[in-house]
Amino acid sequence: MSENSNTEKLGIRARAKALKQHPVPHLSITDLGLRWGCSRSTVERHRFRFSLTTAGHKDAHPEYNLLDILRIEGVADPEGQWIVGTDVDREILSAPLLTINDLVQLDPKTKRRSSETFRARARAAARTQGHGYIARDRESIRLGHAWLFRPTEADLPYLHTIKLSGRGKI
């Protein structure tokens, strides 16, 4: 763990108790495809690329711990954020990531912008901040060839209206 980790402030028992109160969801390959907005084969490619191991039973369908997924997505100290965070923070962490098209649906004023504008801002933030960077108050990651953006608290009420309910568990 890093020295500035939120979970270092808590003892092992306190962490276990907090994780019991707020269990971490497990995601199937289908859930990951919906979360990242990609196909099953792309999920498999990322799974092998990041050496993602299953968290479920050996004989059951593979399931992956959300904390491992958040590490892949570049979230700093996902366990600490899950334990110490509020219910809204946990909802944001477990919500599906947004594509550029989703961002345009959330804010109609951005329809005039080219999708390259979003990518350029994310690339500029990546050069200055590294993985899991923030572009215009929105955390963004590059997964494969796609740029994905973490929803904000203001986006949560609108996720269903932009038809994301079919893309993952909200």
N, C-alpha and C positions, 0 to 999 in steps of 0.2 A: 504494500500500500504506500501511497505517497505520504509525505510528511504533512501536507495540508488537508488530508482526507477528513471528511466529516465523520466517518465511522471510527476514526482513531479516538475521538473524544468519548465514545461509548465503549463500555466493556463488552466482552463476548456475550454475556448473558443478556445485557440490555439490547444488543443487536439482534440476538435470537428472538427475544420477546417482541421487538419491533417488527421483525419479519413475520412473526406469527400473527400479529395484529393486522399487518398489511401484506398478505402473501403476494409473491411475485408471480404473475401469470406466465404460463408456458404457451408458446406459439407453434403451430404446425407449419409445415412447408407451405401449405395453402395460405395460412395467415400471414406468413412472411411475404409471399407474393402479393397479397392484398396490401400489406403495410408499405412495401417498397414500390408497388405499382409495376410489377414485372412478371414474367412468366416463370413457370416452375423450373425450367431448365436454367434460367438465369439465377434463381435462388440456389439451385444445386451448385452452380459455378461459384457463387459467392461463399457458399457453405464450405466448399473445399479450399477456396482461396484463403479464407480466414480460419481454417481448421476448427470449425464450429462442431462441438460434440453435443450429443443429445442429453437432455435432462430427464427424460421420461424413463419408463421401464424398457428393458432391453427387448422384450417380445412385442411391445406395442408399437404403434406408428411413432416415428420420431417426433419429439417435441423439443423445443429449444427455450431456454430460460431467457426472459426479457432482459435481464441484466447483461447477459452475454451479447445479446443483440445491440443493446445500448452502447456497449464497449466498441463494437464494430462501427457503430454510427458516430463514434467520437465523443460520446458524453463523458465528461470528466467525473470520476468517482460515482458511477451509477448506483451502487449499493447505498452510498451515503445520501445521494439525492432522493432515493426511494424511501429510505428510513426516516430521514429528517424532514423531507418535503411534506407539503400539505396535500390534501386530496386533489386539489386542482393541479398541483405539480405532477402527481402520479398520473392523472388523466392526460396531461400533456405528454408525458413520457410514453404512455401506452397507446396514444393516438397514432393513426397511420400518418406517414410523412406526406407532405404535399408536393405535387409536381408544379411546374410553371403554369400549366393550364389551370390547376386548382387555385393558384394565387390570383390569376386573372379573374376567375369566377368570384373569388372573395372580394376583390376590389375592382369594380368595373372601370374605374379611372385608368387602370393600367392596360386596358385593351389596346390602346394606341401604341404601347411599347412593344418592341420586338422581343421575342424570347431570348435573343442574344443579349439584350440589356440585362436581364436577370442573370444569365450565365456570366457576363462580364463582371457584374458586381460581386457575385459569389467567388469568381476567380481572384478578383482584387483582394477580397477579404481573406481568401486562402493564402495568398502570398504574404500577407502581413501577420496573420494569426495562426496559421497551421490548420490541422485537422479539427473539425468541429467548430468552425469559425462562425462569426456572426456578421451577416450582411444586412444592413438596414434593420437592426433590432430583431432579426430572425436568424436562428441557427440554421446553417445549411451544410450539407455534406454532398460529396460526389461518390456515388456508388456505381461502379462500372462507368458507363458513358452518360448516366443521368444525374442531374442535379436535383436533390430533394431538400425540402425545407421543413423544419419542425414547426408545428402550429403554435401559436401564442395563445394566451388566455382569452384574448379578444376573439380568436377564431373558433373556439370551442362551440359556442351556440350555433354557428353557421356550418359546421361540418356536415350535418345531415342535409342541409339545404343545397349543398353543392354535390349531392349524391355520392358522398364518400361512404355511406353506410354499407354499400356493397363491396367496399375495398378493405374492410377489416372491422374488428371489434371496436366499437366506440363506447 
